[in-house]
């Protein structure tokens, strides 16, 4: 069931990323990768806001965490997930080859 939850969030995240790219192409005809910039900034914001609320303010069902943090944001942008995991590894001291993450 968890795989389906992540997949559903990933589907929506991938479609959202594509939509941002299409929208930016309609209005932005310059060399700067605006779509990637917008996706990374909004993805980091969404992940940071959601995980802060989930950890400190609201009781959040673990399935909703999988859907939003892993599925949606993971497919929407991998950069925000990378930043979150790097911060988590740094804050727990699990960096420098001591982590089991690939």
C-alpha positions in Angstrom: 0.0 0.0 0.0 2.9 2.4 0.8 4.2 2.0 -2.8 0.8 3.0 -4.2 0.7 6.1 -1.9 4.2 7.2 -3.0 3.3 6.5 -6.6 0.1 8.6 -6.5 2.0 11.5 -4.9 4.8 11.0 -7.5 2.3 11.1 -10.3 0.9 14.4 -9.2 4.3 15.8 -8.5 5.6 14.8 -12.0 2.5 16.3 -13.7 3.0 19.5 -11.6 6.6 19.8 -12.6 5.7 19.3 -16.3 3.0 22.0 -16.0 5.4 24.5 -14.5 7.8 23.8 -17.4 5.1 24.3 -20.0 3.9 27.5 -18.3 7.4 28.9 -18.1 8.0 28.2 -21.8 5.0 30.2 -22.7 6.3 33.3 -20.9 10.0 32.9 -20.6 12.2 32.8 -23.7 15.6 33.4 -22.1 18.6 31.2 -21.3 18.1 31.1 -17.6 16.3 27.9 -16.5 13.4 29.6 -14.8 11.2 26.4 -14.6 14.0 24.5 -12.8 14.5 27.4 -10.5 10.8 27.7 -9.7 10.4 24.0 -9.2 13.4 23.8 -6.8 12.5 26.9 -4.8 8.8 25.9 -4.4 9.7 22.3 -3.8 12.1 23.2 -1.0 9.4 25.5 0.5 6.7 22.9 0.3 8.9 20.2 1.9 10.2 22.5 4.6 6.8 23.8 5.5 5.1 20.4 5.4 7.8 18.7 7.5 8.0 21.5 10.0 4.2 21.3 10.5 4.3 17.5 10.6 7.1 17.5 13.2 6.2 20.4 15.4 2.7 21.5 15.0 0.2 19.0 13.6 -0.2 15.2 14.0 0.2 14.0 10.5 -0.6 10.5 9.3 2.5 8.7 8.1 0.7 7.9 4.8 0.3 11.6 4.2 4.0 12.1 4.8 4.7 9.4 2.2 2.3 11.0 -0.2 3.6 14.6 0.1 7.2 14.4 1.1 8.3 11.3 -0.7 5.9 11.0 -3.5 4.8 14.5 -4.6 7.9 16.5 -3.6 10.2 13.7 -4.6 8.9 13.7 -8.2 8.3 17.4 -8.3 12.0 18.1 -7.5 14.8 15.9 -6.2 16.7 18.9 -5.1 14.5 19.6 -2.2 14.7 16.0 -1.0 18.5 16.1 -1.3 18.6 19.3 0.8 16.3 17.9 3.4 18.3 14.7 3.7 21.6 16.5 3.8 20.3 18.7 6.6 19.0 15.7 8.5 22.3 13.8 8.1 24.3 16.9 9.2 22.1 17.5 12.3 22.3 13.8 13.4 26.0 13.6 12.6 25.5 10.8 10.1 27.7 12.1 7.3 31.1 11.2 5.9 30.3 7.6 4.9 28.6 6.6 8.1 25.1 6.7 6.7 23.3 3.7 5.2 21.7 5.9 2.5 22.8 5.6 -1.1 
